[in-house]
Amino acid sequence: MKPWQPDQLTIDDGPPHNGERVVIDDLRLLREQFVDFMLGYKFAIDEVTTKIDILREDFNNAHEYNPIEHVRSRLKSPESVLEKVRRKNYAMNLAAIRENVLDIAGVRVVCSFISDIDTIRAMLVGQEDITVLEERDYITHRKPNGYQSLHLIVSIPVFRSDRTERIPVEIQIRTIAMDFWASLEHKIYYKYRGEVPPNLRSDLAQAAEVATQLDEKMEALHRQVDRGPQPKRGAVDSLDLSVLYNSLTAAHPVHLRPGDLPT
Ligand code: 0O2
């Protein structure tokens, strides 16, 4: 038997020909190769969520403000990856999946305000190991049903034990209001198996409009809040740390949290 190259790995060639039977060992190898393939996407999610956790903590430390409300991630199941390959008529092999199915790894970042979306986007795409492959702005160009979100397909390096892979990750960035709308719409869409009755569709479109108005109102309120002077980084290297040292080693030391350090 010829060894399989992962890139030409055939996942399903249809029914066996000439009464040939699929050998259990072959199936096991296919499974192992597929699990290994999917693991790269799981690691890519770990990389992106770590980046976002760092940004959240660092931004909060520097600005005393946290633009990230919560982060969720999902790895597409093997069934839905293969189902998408079938539906889109891609070749049933790993090379075609790698090239065409770019949403196997998904990370959703939910923020409070519309302006946070750009802030988060800029902090992510500015990182030198992140490459933007695609960007879909469903906020400027809302979907006809009302869906709003910023979608980035990025690729990031994942350092495996024997190789480095660049893996695509779909990052969705949206406000709480956009997320609230999308999760309800998702439930309704699945409940009606895609055939949402016209009255519900129109109510959803109206709700999307209300969500936008709320986002705009909240953004305006947010702008009115004076967050004081923004800290300056960069000019701190030459600061004399003796005062800090004395306070830490005094009889009654002042314990510092990260946000207390001089900025
Ligand atoms: P899930 O369960 O979130 O994973 P593609 O076929 O992926 O190349 P598509 O589907 O047009 O092209 O891509 P798009 O528009 O960027 O959407 C991908 C994801 O965005 C979806 O993933 C949803 O998560 C979300 N999304 C897009 N449109 C809508 C919408 O109208 N309503 C809601 N609630 N979510 C939407 P999945 O794989 O469909 O679902």
Residues whose N, C-alpha, C, O or C-beta is under 5 A from the ligand:
A	BS01	0O2	D103 Y147 H151 A182 S183 E185 H186
